[in-house]
Amino acid sequence: LEHVPLLRPVGYHVGKQEEQRDAQAVAALNEQIWLTNRMFGISGSVIGTVAGLNKWQTPYSAWCEYTGRTEHNARQSPAMEWGHRLEETVAQAYADKMGLIERGYHLVNQETVCSPEFPFLLASVDRLVIGPDACLDRILEVKTASFNYDTPERDGDGSAVKAWGRGNLYDAAGNLLEQDSQVPTTYLLQVMLYMLVMKCPKADIAVLINTNDFRVFTIDYDPAIACQLVLT
C-alpha cells in the first residue's frame, strides 16, 4: 500500500528576481498548509500532547483545537521561529557529519502523508535519508534546543538525568561506533510515529543545543511503543 499525500508545500520560484516569491509569504503559506494537513489526523508534533507528556499543552486543549472549539495560535515563539530558520543548517551539518555525499547517500524533503493502514496517523518528516540503492535508509528529524534541561529522573548518584544524552559516537568516516537514544520523550514518540507511518526501521534526531553543541541520536523502531501510539 502506498502512503497517501496531503496538500503539498509551496516551493520558491526559480527565475527572474522580480518573479521570485517573497520568502516570508511562502513560509507563511507553507505554515498554513501544514496546519491544514495536521487537522486530517494525529501528527508527530501532537502525539506527545495526546499521550499527556507535553507540559505546554493538555490533551483537552488539543482536542478543542482539532474540533474547532478554539483557534490554533499561529504566532510563533522565538524558539519556534529560529528552529524553522535553522532547520536547513542543522540538516546540512548532519549530512556533513555523516559524510552522506561521499557515501552515496542524500537527503530529500517529504510532503505530509498519512498511513494507509491507520489513516488517522500523519507523518510530516523533516528529511528522508536515501541510500545508494535509492531506498529509504532512515528518517531524519531536526531539532534546536536552548539548553539541555534536567528531567525528573535521577542517576545512581542522585544527580538529575538530562533530557538529551551525549549523542552518538562516530568514526572519521561517519560510521556508528556507539549509539545513544536518550532524547526527550515527546521527540521519541514523534519519530516512532513517523517510523510507523513510513515503515522505516530507524530514525536519526540531529539537534543543535545552545547554538554550538551539535549531537546526533539514533532511535530504533519499537513495535510495542508503536502499538501503544495506535491505541492512544
Disulfide bonds with the S-S distance in Angstrom:
none
